[in-house]
Amino acid sequence: MPPDVDLIPCLADNYAVLLHDPASGATLLVDAPEEAPIAAALDRRGWTLTHILITHHHGDHVGGLKALKARSGATVIGPAAEASRIDGLDRTVADGDRFDAGPWPVQVIATPGHTLGHVAYHLPTAGVAFTGDTLFSLGCGRVFEGTLEAMWGSLDRLRALPQETVVYCGHEYTASNARFALSVDPANEALRARAAEVEALRAAGRPTLPTTIAAELAANPFLRADDPALAAVVGLPPGDPAAVFAALRRRKDAA
């Protein structure tokens, strides 16, 4: 039986995600931006929180953690490299670790760049990945603590996940990401179609997530840094996707 999923808007543009297994009652939360909307979703659904997975230490991902843990007694799991900056972790994990959260095996993927210890979580049996602030729909996170080269390596690992993987990320940034993506890849038909879809969804007040690895491979310029056409856009020869990615990210930062 597939899990029930609740995508919860938080703060100005964050998302938290609840994953619930009807058979066992296990309920998994990924990131905890603020308590109130997550608690309201749990109450509305009649779910009891059992696990909280944290992708990185930024306040807009852990602001509700203390209260939600106190409310539920859920087991909190997060990156070992950021344990000193995340209050309330019960278990720390690092790249390549595997653990069970309720009925779901979870694979930990280190994705440094946005922060040094950022991790993503892949739940292969559920067919989902939680990418925090590393991979966004049509975009990627800003590099605050790591290097551009490290961020490219992180994205390269995520784009190698099965293409059917459903991706949930930490923010509703897709419309602005689409505008930048079209500025560097205007002839991409998959991107043009996705941008139109995003415009319609936002006009209707609906989220643009989740996405899939396949959709991002087709339309997200930051996952396509090995495309010679994008290398040409930033004035570089093909064959060095890390350099092309870095040039694209710098251009986005300056936009």
N, C-alpha and C positions, 0 to 999 in steps of 0.2 A: 504494500500500500504506500503510495507516495506521501511525503510529509505535507502537512498544512503549513502555509507560509503567510506571514503577516509582515508587510513592509510598512514601517512606522515613521512618518515624518517627525523630526525633532529639531529644536532650535530654529535657525533661519533656513538652513538648506541641508541639514544632516538627515541620514536615515539610520535607523536600527532595524534589525531583522529578527523576527521570531520564527523558529522552525519547531513544529510540534508533531509528535508521533501519536496518532490516535490509539494505537494498540497498547503501548506501554505508558502513555501519558507524559513521556519525557518532553521537555520544552527547552530549547536552546535559544539563547539570545546572543547575537553578535554585535558587539559594541553597545555602549550605554551612554549616549549623549546627555540625556536628562531623564529623571525618574517619571514625571507625571504622565506623558503620553504612552510610555511603555507599560506602566502600571495600569493605566486605563485599558490598554489593549488586552493585557492579561485578564483583567476582571471581566471585560466584555466577552472574551472567548471562554472564560472559565478554565484557563490553563494555569498550571503551577510551574514556575520557573525552576529548572533543575541545573542548568549549566549556563555560564556566561563566558563567552570567548572575546578576548580583547585583541585588537590588531596592533595598536600602538598607544603611546602614552599621552597624546594631545588631549587637552581638556574637553574638547568637543566630542571625544569618543569615550571618556571615562567619567564625565561629570555626574552621571546618575548611578555610578557603580556602587558606591558605599550604601546608598539608601536601598537599592534594589537587592543587594546581597543581604542586608539586614532584614528586609521584608520577606525574603524567600528562603534564605539559607543555601542558595545555589552555590555550586562549586565554580570558582572563578579561575580561568586559565588564560595565561598571557605570555608574552615573549620574555624569555630569561634575560635577554640583553637589556631590557627596560624595566626589570623588576624593581629597581630602586626608585623608579619614577611612577609606579602604579601601585597605589595603596589598596590592599585587599586581595592580592593574588593567593590562591590556594595551591596552584601548580604552575610551574613555568615550563615552557617548551622552546625548542630550538629547531633549526632547519633539519628536515628529515624525520622528526619525531612523528610517531603515530600513536593515537589513543582513541578510546571509545567515548563518545558523548551520547548517553542513552543507546539507541540501537545503531547509531551511525559511526563507522570508522572515520577518523579525521586525520588527514595528512597535513603536516605543517610545512609551509614553503617560506623560507626567509626571503623577504623582498625589501632590502635596504634601499634607501634613497630619500624618500620623504622624511623618514627618521632612520637612525642607524639600526634600530632593532625591529623595525616593522616586519610583521609576518602576515601571510595570507593563509586561509584555511580551505582545503579542498575536501569535500565529502563525496567520494566517488560513488557510493551506493545511492546517494540522494541525487547525484548529478548536478551538484551546485558547488560554487566557489565563492568565498567572501574575500574581496580584495582590498578592503579598507580604502586608504587614500593612495594606493599605488596605481591601480588601473581603474579609470573611469570610462563610462561610455563615451566614445569619440575623443578621449583625452587621457591624461595621466596626472599624477600628483606633482606639485611643486617639489623641488629638491631643496629641503631645508637643512638637513644634517649630513647627508651622504654626498656622493658625487654623481655627476651626470652619467658617468660610465657604470656606476653601480646601479643606478635606476634603469638604464638600458638592460643590464643583466637581469634585473628583476622582471621587467616586462617580457624579456625573451623567455624566461621560465614560465610565466603565466600563459604566454601565447602557445606554448607547447602542450597545454592541457587539452583533453579531448574537445573537439570543436563543438560538440553538442552541449558542453558544460554551460549551465545557467549561471550568470555572474551577477552578484549583488555587490555594490560598492557604497562608499560612505557618504556621498553627496549628490545632490541634484544639480549637476553642472552641465548637463548634456547640451542644452541650448547654446550656451556660450562656447562650449567645445565645438559644436557644429559650425558656428560662425568662423572660428579659426581654421578648422579642418577644411572648409570650403575655400578659404583664402589660399591654401597651399595645394589643394587637390581638387580643383573645381570640375574637372572632367570625370571624376569618379562617380559612376551611376549609382553604385550601392550607397555611397555617401550622400548623394543628392536625395535618394529615396528615404534614407534614414533621417536626414535633416527635415524633410517635409513631414515625416511621421512625428518627429519630436515637436515641431511647431504645432501640429494639430493636438497632440497630447497635452502640451502645456496650455494651449488656448482653452482646453476643456478642463483644466485644473487637475490633470492626472499625472502620475509619475512616469518618467521615461525608462524606468528600470522594472524588471531586470533586463539584461542584455545576454548575449551568448558570446563565447569565444569566436565562433564562426562569423557572427555579425561584426565583431570588432576587427577581426583579421581582414574583413572586406572593406571596412570604412574608416577605421581609426588610424590616422597617419602615424601616430607614435608606435603602433605595432607593425608598421609597414616601412620602417626605416631602411630596409634592404631593397626597396623598390627603386630602380634607377631613376624613375621619373621624379621621385621626391628628392633624391640626391641632386638632381639637376636644379630643382626649385631653390635649394639652399646653396647652390654653386659649388658642389663637391662632386668628385668622381664617384662612381658606384663602387661598392666593394667594402665599405667601412660603415656598416649600419650604426655603430656606436657614435661615430662622428656626426652622421646625418641626424640621428636622434638628438644629440646635444645641440645641434644647430636649430632644429625644430623647437626644442624646449626653450632655448634662449629667445627665439622669435616669439613664442607664445608668452613668455614672461614679460616681454617688452610691448605686447599688444595692448 
